[in-house]
Amino acid sequence: MNTVYQISDCHLSDESSYENLRRALEFVNKDTNCKTIFLTGDICCNPKSGDYIRLEAFIRQNIGDQSIYAIAGNHDDSYLMSTELKGSTIFVTDKATVCERQFLFLDSSYKPLDSRHPLGSGRIDNRGMAKLKQQLRTANNPIVVIHHPVIPVGAEWMQVICLENDVDVMSLLRKHSVREVICGHGHDGITVTQQGVTQYMAPSTAYGFDHSINEYNRSEKIGISRIRLSANSIDYQAVYF
């Protein structure tokens, strides 16, 4: 079985956030079965010029030659991220084959079009939706990777901070028999299956959310996710530090 690690919601800004990422990378580096890492959004908090260049340098100081794929979250600057990581050892792309499985990477960092959705919500823009439709026509049993969950989960306050067009995306995934979605955003390991689609949510390396409390909160429950892949299955496990 091939192993991928998912590192999500790092919210890099201060020393402790970088130290938590370092601990995550140290853990990953000890697993010799791992050749690939996914960074699933909210990587940097209020990013400014140079932050994603610093990110790559920091990661490579703490890890070997694992392949790294990154997507943007609502706290990221998608344009700055793709610009600064272009030609780097961190791939910002819309599809890849990893461990003989096809992955489709979606950018949900766009702001919602309506005013009902609070800050932190996301949207896949028209271009992203058109690209997804095109890719799903030819993809073979793909796994979708996105920052925001497609299936709302967790506490009610979290479910409101959602993907604006989640119903449209879910409809598309069901139409093309997509079975697996990997996401972040919820700062906790939550797995749910709905209408044949199983969604795996990762914990955060920055801080956790206790979804049993029905108001915004932060906890010290941090971690990453280990994903073991085979041709027809996915074994997903949140690992807490």
N, CA and C of each residue as an Amber inpcrd file, in Angstrom:
protein
   723
   0.8320000  -1.1960000   0.0000000   0.0000000   0.0000000   0.0000000
   0.8720000   1.2540000   0.0000000   0.4820000   2.2580000  -0.7560000
   1.2400000   3.4970000  -0.8430000   0.6690000   4.5380000   0.1200000
   1.5510000   5.3260000   0.7170000   1.1370000   6.2700000   1.7560000
   1.3310000   7.7180000   1.3310000   0.2820000   8.5090000   1.5390000
   0.3230000   9.9580000   1.3390000  -0.0370000  10.5960000   2.6730000
   0.6360000  11.6920000   3.0260000   0.2390000  12.4410000   4.2230000
  -0.4190000  13.7460000   3.8110000  -1.4780000  14.0800000   4.5260000
  -2.1940000  15.3350000   4.3050000  -1.9060000  16.2700000   5.4740000
  -1.3440000  17.4260000   5.1460000  -1.0770000  18.4620000   6.1480000
  -1.9810000  19.6380000   5.8080000  -2.7890000  20.0620000   6.7720000
  -3.8200000  21.0500000   6.4470000  -3.9010000  22.1690000   7.4770000
  -4.3900000  23.3120000   7.0230000  -4.7240000  24.4280000   7.9160000
  -3.5710000  24.7690000   8.8690000  -2.4160000  25.0360000   8.2770000
  -1.2210000  25.3730000   9.0690000  -1.2980000  26.7900000   9.6340000
  -2.0320000  27.6700000   8.9570000  -2.1930000  29.0700000   9.3950000
  -0.8470000  29.6810000   9.7900000   0.1360000  29.5340000   8.9100000
   1.4850000  29.9980000   9.2260000   1.5080000  31.5090000   9.4180000
   1.9710000  31.9180000  10.5940000   2.0390000  33.3440000  10.8990000
   3.0770000  33.6370000  11.9770000   3.0840000  32.8170000  13.0280000
   4.0060000  33.0650000  14.1390000   4.8900000  31.8390000  14.3640000
   5.7720000  31.9470000  15.3590000   6.7390000  30.8770000  15.6270000
   6.0610000  29.5480000  15.9440000   4.9960000  29.5930000  16.7330000
   4.3580000  28.3330000  17.1400000   3.7330000  27.6140000  15.9460000
   3.1970000  28.3690000  14.9850000   2.5920000  27.7270000  13.8090000
   3.6600000  27.0420000  12.9560000   4.8380000  27.6780000  12.8540000
   5.9400000  27.0450000  12.1140000   6.4860000  25.8360000  12.8740000
   6.5350000  25.9360000  14.1990000   7.0130000  24.8100000  15.0060000
   6.0710000  23.6140000  14.8730000   4.7650000  23.8730000  14.8450000
   3.8030000  22.7810000  14.6610000   3.9580000  22.1240000  13.2950000
   4.2170000  22.9310000  12.2660000   4.4580000  22.3720000  10.9310000
   5.7370000  21.5490000  10.9350000   6.7620000  22.0450000  11.6240000
   8.0250000  21.2930000  11.7050000   7.7910000  19.9250000  12.3400000
   6.9940000  19.8760000  13.3940000   6.6830000  18.5970000  14.0570000
   5.9520000  17.6570000  13.1030000   5.0440000  18.2140000  12.3130000
   4.3030000  17.4010000  11.3400000   5.2510000  16.8210000  10.2950000
   6.1460000  17.6530000   9.7900000   7.1010000  17.2080000   8.7690000
   8.0550000  16.1600000   9.3310000   8.4410000  16.3280000  10.5850000
   9.3180000  15.3580000  11.2430000   8.6270000  13.9960000  11.3180000
   7.3500000  14.0040000  11.6480000   6.5640000  12.7640000  11.7190000
   6.5050000  12.0900000  10.3530000   6.2040000  12.8770000   9.3270000
   6.0900000  12.3530000   7.9590000   7.4180000  11.7720000   7.4930000
   8.4860000  12.4700000   7.8150000   9.8180000  12.0820000   7.3450000
  10.2450000  10.7150000   7.8730000   9.6690000  10.3120000   9.0070000
  10.0340000   9.0210000   9.6040000   9.3410000   7.8470000   8.9160000
   8.3200000   8.1400000   8.1120000   7.5750000   7.0770000   7.4240000
   8.1870000   6.8540000   6.0410000   8.9440000   5.8000000   5.9080000
   9.6560000   5.5410000   4.6490000   8.7160000   5.1250000   3.5200000
   7.4570000   4.8110000   3.8530000   6.4740000   4.4690000   2.8140000
   5.8820000   5.7030000   2.1430000   6.1650000   6.8670000   2.7050000
   5.5610000   8.0950000   2.1800000   6.4610000   8.7700000   1.1610000
   5.9110000   8.9580000  -0.0310000   6.6460000   9.6610000  -1.0920000
   5.9390000  10.9580000  -1.4960000   4.7460000  11.1990000  -0.9180000
   3.9310000  12.3340000  -1.3580000   3.2290000  13.0030000  -0.1830000
   3.1480000  14.3370000  -0.2480000   2.4520000  15.1390000   0.7660000
   1.4530000  16.0520000   0.0660000   0.2540000  16.1560000   0.6380000
  -0.7420000  17.1320000   0.1780000  -0.8570000  18.2400000   1.2250000
  -0.7440000  19.4810000   0.7920000  -1.0280000  20.6380000   1.6490000
  -2.4000000  21.1570000   1.2340000  -3.4010000  21.0130000   2.1180000
  -4.7710000  21.2490000   1.6590000  -5.3680000  22.5640000   2.1720000
  -4.6500000  23.6440000   1.9800000  -5.2120000  24.9730000   2.1570000
  -5.1020000  25.5760000   3.5390000  -5.3590000  26.8870000   3.5900000
  -5.1090000  27.7100000   4.7750000  -3.6820000  27.4650000   5.2590000
  -2.7840000  27.4930000   4.2900000  -1.3740000  27.2370000   4.5790000
  -0.7690000  28.4450000   5.2820000  -0.9710000  29.6330000   4.7000000
  -0.4610000  30.8740000   5.2830000  -1.6210000  31.7560000   5.7310000
  -1.4040000  32.4950000   6.8120000  -2.4310000  33.3970000   7.3280000
  -2.0760000  34.8250000   6.9180000  -2.9990000  35.5100000   6.2560000
  -2.7410000  36.8650000   5.7390000  -1.4100000  36.9360000   4.9860000
  -1.2400000  36.1080000   3.9610000   0.0560000  36.0220000   3.2700000
   0.4420000  37.3220000   2.5790000   1.7510000  37.5660000   2.6210000
   2.3020000  38.7130000   1.9010000   3.4150000  38.2150000   1.0030000
   3.9060000  39.0820000   0.1500000   4.9400000  38.7170000  -0.8150000
   6.1170000  38.0200000  -0.1270000   6.5070000  36.8740000  -0.6600000
   7.6410000  36.1200000  -0.1250000   7.2590000  34.9950000   0.8150000
   6.0110000  34.9870000   1.3000000   5.6170000  33.9850000   2.3020000
   5.6220000  32.5560000   1.7610000   5.2340000  32.3720000   0.4960000
   5.1940000  31.0110000  -0.0580000   6.5920000  30.5410000  -0.4650000
   7.4670000  31.5010000  -0.7740000   8.8770000  31.1590000  -1.0190000
   9.4950000  30.6810000   0.2960000   9.1610000  31.3990000   1.3690000
   9.6360000  31.0040000   2.6980000   9.0830000  29.6340000   3.0770000
   7.8240000  29.3840000   2.7300000   7.1910000  28.0900000   3.0100000
   7.9820000  26.9460000   2.3870000   8.3000000  27.0840000   1.1070000
   9.0360000  26.0090000   0.4300000  10.3930000  25.7810000   1.0850000
  11.0990000  26.8680000   1.3830000  12.4210000  26.7480000   2.0080000
  12.3110000  26.0460000   3.3640000  11.3080000  26.4240000   4.1400000
  11.1130000  25.8280000   5.4680000  10.8120000  24.3350000   5.3570000
   9.9330000  23.9730000   4.4340000   9.5730000  22.5620000   4.2600000
  10.7900000  21.7460000   3.8430000  11.5470000  22.2530000   2.8890000
  12.7030000  21.4920000   2.3930000  13.8300000  21.3970000   3.4210000
  13.8480000  22.3050000   4.3810000  14.8300000  22.2020000   5.4720000
  14.4880000  21.0440000   6.4070000  13.2180000  20.6750000   6.4160000
  12.7430000  19.7190000   7.4160000  12.2920000  18.3830000   6.8480000
  12.5120000  18.1780000   5.5630000  11.9930000  16.9620000   4.9310000
  12.8900000  16.5470000   3.7770000  12.6930000  15.3160000   3.3050000
  13.5040000  14.8030000   2.2020000  12.9880000  15.2450000   0.8500000
  12.9370000  14.2990000  -0.0830000  12.5840000  14.6560000  -1.4660000
  11.1530000  14.2440000  -1.8230000  10.2770000  14.1780000  -0.8330000
   8.8840000  13.8220000  -1.1150000   8.2520000  14.8290000  -2.0810000
   7.3940000  14.3200000  -2.9600000   6.6280000  15.2080000  -3.8430000
   5.5640000  15.9140000  -3.0160000   5.3620000  17.1970000  -3.2890000
   4.3860000  17.9810000  -2.5240000   3.4200000  18.6690000  -3.4790000
   2.1260000  18.5070000  -3.2040000   1.0690000  19.1780000  -3.9700000
   0.3050000  20.0900000  -3.0150000  -0.0080000  21.3060000  -3.4720000
  -0.6720000  22.2780000  -2.6000000  -1.8920000  22.8910000  -3.2660000
  -2.9320000  23.1070000  -2.4660000  -4.1040000  23.8580000  -2.9210000
  -4.3320000  25.0120000  -1.9520000  -5.0510000  26.0250000  -2.4140000
  -5.3190000  27.2070000  -1.5940000  -6.5870000  27.0320000  -0.7660000
  -6.6060000  27.6940000   0.3940000  -7.8070000  27.7880000   1.2210000
  -8.2210000  29.2390000   1.3430000  -9.2550000  29.4900000   2.1340000
  -9.7780000  30.8510000   2.2320000  -8.7980000  31.8440000   2.8420000
  -7.8350000  31.3740000   3.6350000  -6.8430000  32.2850000   4.2210000
  -5.6550000  32.5250000   3.2920000  -5.5430000  31.7310000   2.2460000
  -4.4260000  31.8800000   1.3090000  -4.7150000  32.9530000   0.2680000
  -3.6560000  33.3570000  -0.4190000  -3.7730000  34.1990000  -1.6140000
  -3.4430000  33.2880000  -2.7900000  -4.4740000  32.8260000  -3.4750000
  -4.3080000  31.8170000  -4.5240000  -3.3540000  32.2790000  -5.6200000
  -3.4850000  33.5470000  -6.0260000  -2.6290000  34.0640000  -7.1040000
  -1.1760000  34.1490000  -6.6440000  -0.9560000  34.7090000  -5.4590000
   0.4090000  34.8250000  -4.9240000   1.0280000  33.4430000  -4.7500000
   0.2350000  32.5140000  -4.2630000   0.7080000  31.1470000  -4.0270000
   1.1520000  30.4790000  -5.3250000   0.3150000  30.5350000  -6.3500000
   0.6680000  29.8890000  -7.6210000   1.8370000  30.6010000  -8.2940000
   1.9200000  31.9160000  -8.1130000   3.0220000  32.6850000  -8.7110000
   4.3470000  32.3580000  -8.0380000   4.3580000  32.3860000  -6.7050000
   5.6170000  32.1800000  -5.9800000   6.0770000  30.7240000  -5.9990000
   5.1480000  29.7960000  -6.1570000   5.5350000  28.3790000  -6.1690000
   5.7480000  27.8280000  -7.5760000   5.5110000  28.6590000  -8.5850000
   5.7260000  28.2190000  -9.9670000   7.2000000  27.8580000 -10.1650000
   7.4390000  26.6620000 -10.6920000   8.8180000  26.2190000 -10.9090000
   9.5170000  25.7410000  -9.6510000   8.7980000  25.6980000  -8.5270000
   9.3950000  25.2500000  -7.2650000   9.1910000  23.7430000  -7.1050000
   9.5360000  23.2370000  -5.9260000   9.3490000  21.8020000  -5.6610000
   7.9810000  21.5190000  -5.0340000   7.1390000  22.5510000  -4.9390000
   5.7560000  22.3630000  -4.4870000   4.8470000  22.5990000  -5.6820000
   4.0960000  21.5770000  -6.0570000   3.2580000  21.6670000  -7.2590000
   1.8830000  22.2490000  -6.9320000   1.5190000  23.3100000  -7.6400000
   0.1590000  23.8560000  -7.5770000  -0.4670000  23.5420000  -8.9270000
  -1.3030000  22.5240000  -8.9570000  -1.8190000  22.0160000 -10.2280000
  -3.2670000  21.5650000 -10.0500000  -3.9300000  21.1980000 -11.1500000
  -5.3300000  20.7730000 -11.0200000  -5.5110000  19.2620000 -11.1210000
  -4.4440000  18.5380000 -11.4580000  -4.5690000  17.0740000 -11.4640000
  -3.1940000  16.4290000 -11.3870000  -3.1630000  15.2060000 -10.8930000
  -1.9110000  14.4550000 -10.7970000  -2.2290000  12.9820000 -10.5910000
  -1.2900000  12.1410000 -10.9650000  -1.3890000  10.7150000 -10.6610000
  -0.3980000  10.4150000  -9.5460000  -0.9140000   9.9300000  -8.4360000
  -0.1020000   9.6520000  -7.2510000  -0.4170000   8.2330000  -6.7950000
   0.6190000   7.4320000  -6.6080000   0.4170000   6.0390000  -6.1760000
  -0.5800000   5.3250000  -7.0890000  -0.4700000   5.5930000  -8.3840000
  -1.3060000   4.9800000  -9.4200000  -2.7940000   5.3270000  -9.2830000
  -3.1070000   6.3780000  -8.5270000  -4.4820000   6.8830000  -8.4380000
  -4.5350000   8.2990000  -9.0100000  -5.6510000   8.6240000  -9.6460000
  -5.8260000   9.9700000 -10.1980000  -6.4150000  10.8980000  -9.1380000
  -5.8090000  12.0700000  -9.0030000  -6.2930000  13.0880000  -8.0660000
  -6.6430000  14.3540000  -8.8330000  -7.7690000  14.9630000  -8.4690000
  -8.1800000  16.2460000  -9.0300000  -8.1460000  17.2740000  -7.9070000
  -7.3950000  18.3560000  -8.1060000  -7.2240000  19.3830000  -7.0800000
  -8.0830000  20.6050000  -7.4230000  -8.9670000  20.9920000  -6.4980000
  -9.8790000  22.1090000  -6.7310000  -9.4750000  23.3220000  -5.8930000
  -9.6780000  24.5090000  -6.4470000  -9.3870000  25.7600000  -5.7400000
 -10.6980000  26.3640000  -5.2460000 -10.9420000  26.2590000  -3.9450000
 -12.1850000  26.8000000  -3.3670000 -11.9400000  28.1100000  -2.6240000
 -10.8300000  28.7770000  -2.9400000 -10.4530000  29.9870000  -2.1970000
 -11.1740000  31.2440000  -2.6710000 -11.9700000  31.1200000  -3.7340000
 -12.6940000  32.2990000  -4.2340000 -13.8080000  32.6950000  -3.2640000
 -14.0370000  34.0030000  -3.1570000 -15.0730000  34.5100000  -2.2460000
 -16.4660000  34.2060000  -2.8060000 -17.4240000  33.8920000  -1.9350000
 -18.8020000  33.6690000  -2.3970000 -19.3640000  34.8960000  -3.1110000
 -20.2940000  34.6590000  -4.0220000 -20.9050000  35.7570000  -4.7760000
 -21.9930000  36.4520000  -3.9670000 -22.6600000  35.7100000  -3.0760000
 -23.7230000  36.3560000  -2.2940000 -23.2010000  36.7820000  -0.9240000
 -23.9910000  37.5790000  -0.2290000 -23.5550000  38.1330000   1.0590000
 -24.0230000  37.2860000   2.2450000 -24.7430000  36.2050000   1.9660000
 -25.2420000  35.3450000   3.0490000 -24.1280000  34.5620000   3.7220000
 -23.1080000  34.2410000   2.9380000 -22.0450000  33.3870000   3.4680000
 -21.0190000  34.2210000   4.2380000 -20.7110000  33.8330000   5.4690000
 -19.7710000  34.6140000   6.2790000 -18.3330000  34.4910000   5.7890000
 -17.4930000  35.3570000   6.3220000 -16.0660000  35.3340000   6.0160000
 -15.5080000  33.9400000   6.2900000 -14.6900000  33.4390000   5.3860000
 -14.1430000  32.0920000   5.5330000 -14.8030000  31.0860000   4.6110000
 -15.9670000  31.4620000   4.0850000 -16.6260000  30.5900000   3.1050000
 -15.8610000  30.6410000   1.7860000 -16.1500000  29.7150000   0.9030000
 -15.4320000  29.6510000  -0.3700000 -16.3520000  29.3420000  -1.5310000
 -15.7460000  29.3030000  -2.6960000 -16.5020000  29.0220000  -3.9210000
 -15.5320000  28.5030000  -4.9690000 -15.9970000  27.5830000  -5.7930000
 -15.2440000  27.2160000  -6.9950000 -15.7940000  28.0890000  -8.1080000
 -14.9360000  28.8510000  -8.7610000 -15.4220000  29.7940000  -9.7750000
 -15.8570000  29.0600000 -11.0450000 -16.4500000  29.8000000 -11.9760000
 -16.9850000  29.1900000 -13.2030000 -15.9150000  28.4410000 -13.9830000
 -14.7320000  29.0160000 -14.0130000 -13.6210000  28.3770000 -14.7260000
 -13.2680000  27.0390000 -14.0760000 -13.2280000  27.0420000 -12.7350000
 -12.9170000  25.8180000 -11.9970000 -13.9720000  24.7450000 -12.1900000
 -15.2350000  25.1540000 -12.2340000 -16.3260000  24.1960000 -12.4560000
 -16.2590000  23.6070000 -13.8640000 -15.9660000  24.4580000 -14.8430000
 -15.8510000  23.9810000 -16.2310000 -14.7020000  22.9880000 -16.3640000
 -13.5890000  23.2970000 -15.7030000 -12.4140000  22.4110000 -15.7290000
 -12.7400000  21.0740000 -15.0680000 -13.4480000  21.1280000 -13.9430000
 -13.8180000  19.9000000 -13.2340000 -14.7100000  19.0150000 -14.1000000
 -15.7010000  19.6160000 -14.7480000 -16.5940000  18.8520000 -15.6400000
 -15.8000000  18.1590000 -16.7350000 -14.8740000  18.8920000 -17.3170000
 -14.0390000  18.3630000 -18.4050000 -13.1870000  17.1960000 -17.9090000
 -12.5770000  17.3580000 -16.7370000 -11.6940000  16.3180000 -16.2040000
 -12.4690000  15.0630000 -15.7980000 -13.6610000  15.2550000 -15.2400000
 -14.4420000  14.1030000 -14.7850000 -14.9060000  13.2210000 -15.9330000
 -15.0160000  13.7970000 -17.1200000 -15.4450000  13.0050000 -18.2880000
 -14.4300000  11.9200000 -18.6330000 -13.1610000  12.2080000 -18.3950000
 -12.1030000  11.2740000 -18.8090000 -11.3770000  10.6150000 -17.6370000
 -11.6340000  11.0810000 -16.4130000 -10.9160000  10.5360000 -15.2530000
 -11.3860000   9.1260000 -14.9230000 -10.4840000   8.3550000 -14.3680000
 -10.7850000   6.9780000 -13.9830000 -10.7120000   6.8520000 -12.4630000
 -11.8910000   6.7640000 -11.8250000 -11.9660000   6.5860000 -10.3750000
 -11.1260000   7.6260000  -9.6180000 -11.3340000   8.9190000  -9.8990000
 -10.4780000   9.9350000  -9.2780000 -10.8480000  10.2210000  -7.8220000
  -9.8820000  10.7450000  -7.0860000 -10.1010000  11.2600000  -5.7340000
 -10.0150000  12.7810000  -5.8220000 -11.0120000  13.4660000  -5.2910000
 -11.0500000  14.9290000  -5.3570000 -10.4420000  15.5160000  -4.0830000
  -9.5760000  16.5170000  -4.2600000  -8.9240000  17.1920000  -3.1330000
  -9.3280000  18.6630000  -3.1510000  -9.8760000  19.1510000  -2.0450000
 -10.4060000  20.5120000  -1.9650000 -10.2450000  21.0070000  -0.5300000
 -10.1290000  22.3140000  -0.3370000 -10.0000000  22.8270000   1.0320000
 -11.3310000  22.7580000   1.7800000 -12.3670000  23.3950000   1.2400000
 -13.6780000  23.4050000   1.8930000 -14.3860000  22.0580000   1.7050000
 -15.1050000  21.5970000   2.7160000 -15.8680000  20.3560000   2.5290000
 -16.9870000  20.5250000   1.5090000 -17.2400000  19.4670000   0.7730000
 -18.3580000  19.4320000  -0.1710000 -19.6340000  19.0050000   0.5620000
 -19.4570000  18.1490000   1.5670000 -20.5650000  17.7310000   2.4350000
 -20.4250000  18.4870000   3.7570000 -21.3880000  19.3260000   4.1340000
 -21.2830000  20.0780000   5.3890000 -21.2010000  19.1380000   6.5910000
 -20.2180000  19.3650000   7.4640000 -20.0410000  18.5320000   8.6620000
 -19.6540000  19.4210000   9.8430000 -19.6850000  18.8220000  11.0330000
 -19.2450000  19.5350000  12.2240000 -20.3350000  20.3760000  12.8530000
 -19.9080000  21.2730000  13.7420000 -20.8350000  22.1440000  14.4610000
 -21.5790000  23.0630000  13.4900000 -22.7370000  23.5480000  13.9360000
 -23.5580000  24.4010000  13.0660000 -22.8150000  25.6510000  12.6210000
 -22.0440000  26.2510000  13.5410000 -21.3150000  27.4760000  13.1680000
 -20.2970000  27.1990000  12.0670000 -19.7370000  25.9890000  12.0560000
 -18.7770000  25.6210000  11.0060000 -19.4980000  25.3390000   9.6960000
 -20.6530000  24.7130000   9.7600000 -21.3850000  24.3740000   8.5370000
 -21.8170000  25.6140000   7.7630000 -21.9440000  26.7400000   8.4610000
 -22.3170000  28.0000000   7.8050000 -21.1350000  28.5680000   7.0040000
 -19.9160000  28.2940000   7.4810000 -18.7040000  28.7970000   6.8050000
 -18.3310000  27.7640000   5.7430000 -19.0490000  27.7640000   4.6580000
 -19.0320000  26.6060000   3.7610000 -18.6190000  26.9540000   2.3290000
 -18.7410000  25.9660000   1.4820000 -18.5370000  26.1350000   0.0440000
 -19.8660000  26.5850000  -0.5510000 -19.8860000  27.7700000  -1.1510000
 -21.1440000  28.3390000  -1.6360000 -21.8610000  27.4090000  -2.6220000
 -21.0990000  26.8280000  -3.5540000 -21.7200000  25.9690000  -4.5700000
 -21.4890000  24.4840000  -4.2910000 -21.5680000  24.1170000  -3.0060000
 -21.3300000  22.7170000  -2.6280000 -22.3590000  21.7600000  -3.2370000
 -23.6050000  22.2000000  -3.3770000 -24.6430000  21.3390000  -3.9610000
 -24.3340000  21.0440000  -5.4300000 -23.8820000  22.0590000  -6.1610000
 -23.5160000  21.8750000  -7.5750000 -22.3280000  20.9310000  -7.7200000
 -21.3400000  21.1070000  -6.8460000 -20.1470000  20.2490000  -6.9000000
 -20.5310000  18.8100000  -6.5720000 -21.3160000  18.6360000  -5.5210000
 -21.7490000  17.2970000  -5.1080000 -22.5360000  16.6130000  -6.2250000
 -23.3930000  17.3530000  -6.8800000 -24.1870000  16.8080000  -7.9870000
 -23.2880000  16.3030000  -9.1050000 -22.2480000  17.0680000  -9.3850000
 -21.2870000  16.7050000 -10.4320000 -20.5080000  15.4460000 -10.0440000
 -20.0860000  15.3750000  -8.7900000 -19.3340000  14.2070000  -8.3160000
 -20.1920000  12.9460000  -8.3800000 -21.4580000  13.0680000  -7.9910000
 -22.3640000  11.9130000  -8.0380000 -22.6230000  11.4740000  -9.4760000
 -22.7840000  12.4400000 -10.3540000 -23.0430000  12.1370000 -11.7670000
 -21.9230000  11.2960000 -12.3620000 -20.6860000  11.5760000 -11.9220000
 -19.5260000  10.8650000 -12.4720000 -19.0050000   9.7860000 -11.5150000
 -19.8310000   9.4130000 -10.5460000 -19.5270000   8.2920000  -9.6280000
 -18.2150000   8.4590000  -8.8680000 -17.8950000   9.7070000  -8.5000000
 -16.7250000   9.9430000  -7.6410000 -17.0620000   9.4350000  -6.2460000
 -16.1650000   8.6690000  -5.6640000 -16.4570000   8.0370000  -4.3740000
 -15.7510000   8.7000000  -3.1960000 -14.6690000   9.4550000  -3.4840000
 -13.8500000   9.9540000  -2.3760000 -13.4680000  11.4190000  -2.5470000
 -13.5960000  12.1590000  -1.4470000 -13.1890000  13.5600000  -1.3820000
 -12.3010000  13.7340000  -0.1560000 -11.1950000  14.4450000  -0.3280000
 -10.2910000  14.7660000   0.7760000 -10.3390000  16.2770000   0.9780000
 -10.5590000  16.7230000   2.2220000 -10.6660000  18.1620000   2.4650000
 -10.0040000  18.5630000   3.7780000 -10.0040000  19.8650000   4.0290000
  -9.5270000  20.4310000   5.2920000 -10.6230000  21.3120000   5.8680000
 -10.2130000  22.5010000   6.3630000 -11.1200000  23.5780000   6.7800000
 -11.7380000  23.3800000   8.1580000 -12.0670000  22.1500000   8.5350000
 -12.7920000  21.9010000   9.7820000 -11.9260000  21.6670000  11.0010000
 -10.5900000  21.6400000  10.8150000  -9.6400000  21.5080000  11.9320000
  -9.9340000  20.2990000  12.8230000 -10.4170000  19.2130000  12.2260000
 -10.6550000  17.9810000  12.9730000 -10.8130000  16.8300000  11.9850000
 -10.4990000  15.6400000  12.4420000 -10.6500000  14.4650000  11.5860000
 -12.0920000  13.9860000  11.5940000 -12.8240000  14.2740000  10.5310000
 -14.2320000  13.8810000  10.4420000 -14.4600000  13.1750000   9.1040000
 -14.9880000  11.9650000   9.1660000 -15.3120000  11.2090000   7.9480000
 -16.8200000  11.0230000   7.8670000 -17.3690000  11.2800000   6.6780000
 -18.8160000  11.1540000   6.4880000 -19.0880000  10.6200000   5.0840000
 -20.1330000   9.8140000   4.9440000 -20.5490000   9.3190000   3.6250000
 -21.9720000   9.7770000   3.3450000 -22.1580000  10.3300000   2.1580000
 -23.4810000  10.8030000   1.7500000 -23.6710000  10.5280000   0.2640000
 -24.7580000   9.8740000  -0.0760000 -25.1090000   9.6090000  -1.4740000
 -23.9480000   8.9700000  -2.2540000 -23.2560000   8.0440000  -1.5860000
 -22.1880000   7.3000000  -2.2420000 -20.8350000   7.9760000  -2.2590000
 -20.7640000   9.2010000  -1.7300000 -19.4950000   9.9410000  -1.6830000
 -18.9950000   9.9650000  -0.2410000 -17.7620000   9.5080000  -0.0210000
 -17.1610000   9.5700000   1.3100000 -16.1810000  10.7320000   1.3570000
 -16.3580000  11.5870000   2.3530000 -15.5020000  12.7650000   2.5120000
 -14.6340000  12.6030000   3.7590000 -13.3350000  12.7900000   3.5640000
 -12.3680000  12.6570000   4.6520000 -11.8110000  14.0450000   4.9780000
 -12.0490000  14.5090000   6.1910000 -11.5690000  15.8220000   6.6200000
 -10.3800000  15.6630000   7.5640000  -9.3830000  16.5100000   7.3810000
  -8.1520000  16.4140000   8.1670000  -8.1520000  17.3690000   9.3530000
  -7.4200000  16.9980000  10.4100000  -7.1740000  17.9710000  11.4740000
  -6.2230000  19.0670000  10.9880000  -6.0190000  20.0490000  11.8290000
  -5.1290000  21.1760000  11.5190000  -3.8310000  21.0290000  12.3030000
  -2.7430000  21.5860000  11.7660000  -1.5040000  21.6120000  12.5530000
  -1.4510000  22.8450000  13.4570000  -2.3490000  23.8070000  13.2520000
  -2.3010000  25.0650000  14.0120000  -3.0730000  24.9790000  15.3250000
  -4.3400000  24.5940000  15.2370000  -5.2110000  24.4460000  16.4080000
  -6.4470000  23.6650000  15.9800000  -7.1060000  23.0500000  16.9410000
  -8.2890000  22.2580000  16.6330000  -9.5730000  23.0350000  16.8460000
 -10.6600000  22.4960000  16.3090000 -12.0100000  22.9750000  16.6130000
 -12.7470000  21.8440000  17.3260000 -13.3650000  22.1500000  18.4640000
 -14.2080000  21.1680000  19.1440000 -15.6290000  21.3520000  18.6190000
 -16.0640000  20.4310000  17.7830000 -17.3600000  20.5700000  17.1240000
 -18.5410000  20.2180000  18.0270000 -18.2550000  19.7760000  19.2580000
 -19.3490000  19.5350000  20.2040000 -19.7710000  20.8320000  20.8930000
 -18.9800000  21.8850000  20.7240000 -19.3020000  23.2040000  21.2820000
 -19.9080000  24.0460000  20.1690000 -21.1190000  24.5370000  20.3790000
 -21.7980000  25.2240000  19.2790000 -21.5000000  26.7190000  19.2260000
 -20.2380000  27.0470000  19.3730000 -19.7560000  28.4020000  19.0960000
 -18.2770000  28.2840000  18.7650000 -17.7540000  29.2960000  18.0810000
 -16.3530000  29.2420000  17.6480000 -15.4450000  28.9980000  18.8460000
 -14.4900000  28.0940000  18.6790000 -13.5490000  27.7830000  19.7600000
 -12.2520000  27.2630000  19.1720000 -11.2190000  27.2460000  19.9710000
  -9.9390000  26.6520000  19.5690000  -9.4810000  25.6700000  20.6340000
  -8.9440000  24.5350000  20.1840000  -8.4160000  23.5460000  21.1200000
  -6.9760000  23.2100000  20.7370000  -6.3290000  22.4380000  21.5860000
  -4.9370000  22.0470000  21.3260000  -4.8450000  20.7130000  20.5880000
  -5.9620000  20.2220000  20.0980000  -6.0040000  18.9300000  19.3940000
  -5.5660000  19.1360000  17.9420000  -4.2890000  18.9420000  17.6850000
  -3.7430000  19.1730000  16.3410000  -3.1930000  17.8740000  15.7580000
  -3.0480000  17.8540000  14.4370000  -2.5260000  16.6470000  13.8130000
  -2.5020000  16.7240000  12.3020000  -2.3010000  15.5680000  11.6920000
  -2.2550000  15.4220000  10.2370000  -3.0400000  14.1620000   9.8750000
  -3.1200000  13.8480000   8.6060000  -3.8130000  12.6180000   8.1920000
  -2.8920000  11.7240000   7.3710000  -2.9820000  10.4300000   7.6500000
  -2.2360000   9.4260000   6.8830000  -3.2260000   8.7340000   5.9550000
  -2.8840000   8.7170000   4.6690000  -3.7680000   8.1350000   3.6560000
  -3.0350000   6.9840000   2.9820000  -3.5590000   5.7820000   3.1510000
  -2.9620000   4.6160000   2.4870000  -3.8350000   4.2560000   1.2950000
  -3.2070000   4.1750000   0.1400000  -3.9460000   4.0060000  -1.1110000
  -3.6650000   2.6680000  -1.7680000  -4.7150000   2.0810000  -2.3190000
  -4.5530000   0.9560000  -3.2380000  -5.4220000   1.2530000  -4.4510000
  -5.4470000   0.3560000  -5.4120000  -6.1620000   0.6160000  -6.6680000
  -7.6350000   0.9350000  -6.4410000  -8.2550000   0.2690000  -5.4660000
  -9.6990000   0.4380000  -5.2770000 -10.1100000   0.8690000  -3.8790000
  -9.1330000   1.2010000  -3.0460000  -9.5170000   1.5550000  -1.6790000
  -8.6610000   2.6940000  -1.1350000  -9.1730000   3.2930000  -0.0650000
  -8.4480000   4.3550000   0.6190000  -8.6130000   4.1240000   2.1150000
  -7.4900000   4.0880000   2.8250000  -7.5160000   3.9270000   4.2790000
  -7.0440000   5.2460000   4.8740000  -7.9590000   5.9700000   5.4970000
  -7.6990000   7.3430000   5.9430000  -7.7060000   7.3950000   7.4630000
  -6.6330000   7.9220000   8.0300000  -6.5430000   7.9590000   9.4900000
  -5.9700000   9.2910000   9.9530000  -6.7110000   9.9890000  10.8140000
  -6.1920000  11.2140000  11.4290000  -5.1940000  10.8180000  12.5110000
  -4.0560000  11.5030000  12.5500000  -3.0100000  11.2310000  13.5360000
  -2.8170000  12.5030000  14.3530000  -3.0550000  12.4190000  15.6650000
  -2.9580000  13.6100000  16.5170000  -1.6430000  13.6090000  17.2850000
  -1.1190000  14.7930000  17.5240000   0.1770000  14.9070000  18.2140000
  -0.0240000  15.0970000  19.7210000
